[in-house]
Every structure is written in C-alpha cells, then in structure tokens.
Amino acid sequence: MFSTDAILSLLIQIPLVGIFVWFSLRLIKIFLDELQSRANRETDERSKRDQDWREFLREQSVTNSVITGRLAEEIKALAAQVAATNVLISQHDQAMRETAQRIERR
C-alpha cells in the first residue's frame, strides 16, 4: 500500500511539522506575554502619572485658596484705606468750602 519511501518521508515530516507548530506557538506565547507585560507597565505608568497630577492639582488648589484669602485680606485693607481717605478728603473739602465762604464774606 504505502511505499517505504512515503512512510520514511512521513516519519521525518511529522516531527518537523510538530517542532514547527511548537516553535510557532512558543513565539506567539512569548509575543503575547510581552504585550501583556507592556500593557501592565503602561497601566502602572499611567496610574503613577495620574496620581502625580492629582497631587499637583491638590497642591495648586490649596495654594490658590491661600492666595485668594490673602488677596481678599489685601482688598479689605485697601477698601478701609480708601474709606478713610474719602473721609479725610470730605473733611478737607468741607473745611475748604467754609474757608472760601469766610473769605467771600470779608
């Protein structure tokens, strides 16, 4: 039925095909493992980057709150100074009007 050459050829080819399939599957496994490892590293890097950004934004928020509070205090102080200056200017204007009226009456 089968010749010896055909059987011998099959006996040589079957292990070679098996080795080729095993080698191909092994390469695919190595490739998939590397892809998974790379994906895990990228996820870890993104998580760290996101955590760093969250920390930075928290610090910025605190800093901005402190600065806003200081600005509000400065504005209140300036408003008080302006109000005091307005009172002085009004008193000065009143005194000048009275002085001008006295001068006009003479």
Secondary structure per residue as TSV (DSSP state, phi and psi in degrees):
chain	resnum	aa	ss	phi	psi
A	1	M	-	360.0	-68.3
A	2	F	-	-98.6	140.8
A	3	S	-	-82.1	161.1
A	4	T	H	-63.8	-37.1
A	5	D	H	-63.9	-40.4
A	6	A	H	-65.5	-43.0
A	7	I	H	-64.8	-45.0
A	8	L	H	-62.3	-41.3
A	9	S	H	-62.4	-42.9
A	10	L	H	-64.3	-41.0
A	11	L	H	-63.5	-28.1
A	12	I	H	-84.9	-41.0
A	13	Q	H	-72.7	-38.5
A	14	I	H	-60.6	-49.5
A	15	P	H	-63.4	-35.9
A	16	L	H	-65.1	-42.5
A	17	V	H	-63.9	-41.6
A	18	G	H	-60.8	-43.6
A	19	I	H	-64.7	-41.9
A	20	F	H	-62.0	-45.0
A	21	V	H	-63.4	-46.1
A	22	W	H	-59.5	-45.4
A	23	F	H	-61.9	-44.0
A	24	S	H	-62.5	-45.2
A	25	L	H	-64.2	-38.0
A	26	R	H	-64.7	-43.2
A	27	L	H	-62.6	-42.4
A	28	I	H	-61.7	-42.7
A	29	K	H	-62.9	-44.1
A	30	I	H	-61.4	-43.3
A	31	F	H	-62.2	-47.2
A	32	L	H	-64.9	-38.9
A	33	D	H	-62.6	-41.1
A	34	E	H	-66.1	-41.3
A	35	L	H	-60.3	-44.3
A	36	Q	H	-64.5	-41.6
A	37	S	H	-62.8	-43.8
A	38	R	H	-64.0	-42.4
A	39	A	H	-62.2	-41.4
A	40	N	H	-63.8	-43.1
A	41	R	H	-62.9	-43.3
A	42	E	H	-63.7	-39.5
A	43	T	H	-63.0	-44.2
A	44	D	H	-62.8	-42.9
A	45	E	H	-64.3	-42.2
A	46	R	H	-63.3	-41.8
A	47	S	H	-62.0	-43.8
A	48	K	H	-65.0	-43.7
A	49	R	H	-60.9	-44.6
A	50	D	H	-63.7	-40.3
A	51	Q	H	-63.7	-41.7
A	52	D	H	-61.9	-41.6
A	53	W	H	-65.7	-41.9
A	54	R	H	-59.8	-43.9
A	55	E	H	-61.8	-46.1
A	56	F	H	-60.1	-45.3
A	57	L	H	-66.6	-35.9
A	58	R	H	-62.2	-46.3
A	59	E	H	-61.6	-41.8
A	60	Q	H	-62.3	-41.1
A	61	S	H	-62.7	-44.9
A	62	V	H	-63.7	-45.4
A	63	T	H	-61.2	-44.5
A	64	N	H	-63.6	-37.5
A	65	S	H	-64.1	-43.4
A	66	V	H	-63.4	-45.7
A	67	I	H	-63.5	-42.2
A	68	T	H	-62.3	-40.5
A	69	G	H	-62.2	-43.3
A	70	R	H	-64.8	-41.4
A	71	L	H	-62.3	-40.9
A	72	A	H	-61.4	-42.1
A	73	E	H	-62.6	-44.0
A	74	E	H	-61.5	-42.8
A	75	I	H	-64.3	-41.2
A	76	K	H	-62.1	-43.0
A	77	A	H	-64.0	-42.3
A	78	L	H	-64.9	-39.8
A	79	A	H	-62.4	-40.1
A	80	A	H	-64.8	-41.7
A	81	Q	H	-64.5	-40.8
A	82	V	H	-64.3	-42.2
A	83	A	H	-62.4	-43.1
A	84	A	H	-64.5	-40.6
A	85	T	H	-64.8	-39.3
A	86	N	H	-61.3	-40.9
A	87	V	H	-62.8	-46.2
A	88	L	H	-62.0	-42.2
A	89	I	H	-65.2	-41.8
A	90	S	H	-62.7	-43.7
A	91	Q	H	-62.7	-42.7
A	92	H	H	-63.3	-45.0
A	93	D	H	-60.3	-43.2
A	94	Q	H	-62.8	-44.1
A	95	A	H	-63.5	-39.4
A	96	M	H	-67.4	-37.0
A	97	R	H	-63.6	-45.6
A	98	E	H	-61.9	-41.5
A	99	T	H	-65.0	-42.2
A	100	A	H	-63.2	-39.5
A	101	Q	H	-65.2	-41.3
A	102	R	H	-63.8	-39.5
A	103	I	H	-65.9	-40.9
A	104	E	H	-65.8	-33.2
A	105	R	H	-72.4	-24.0
A	106	R	-	-73.8	360.0
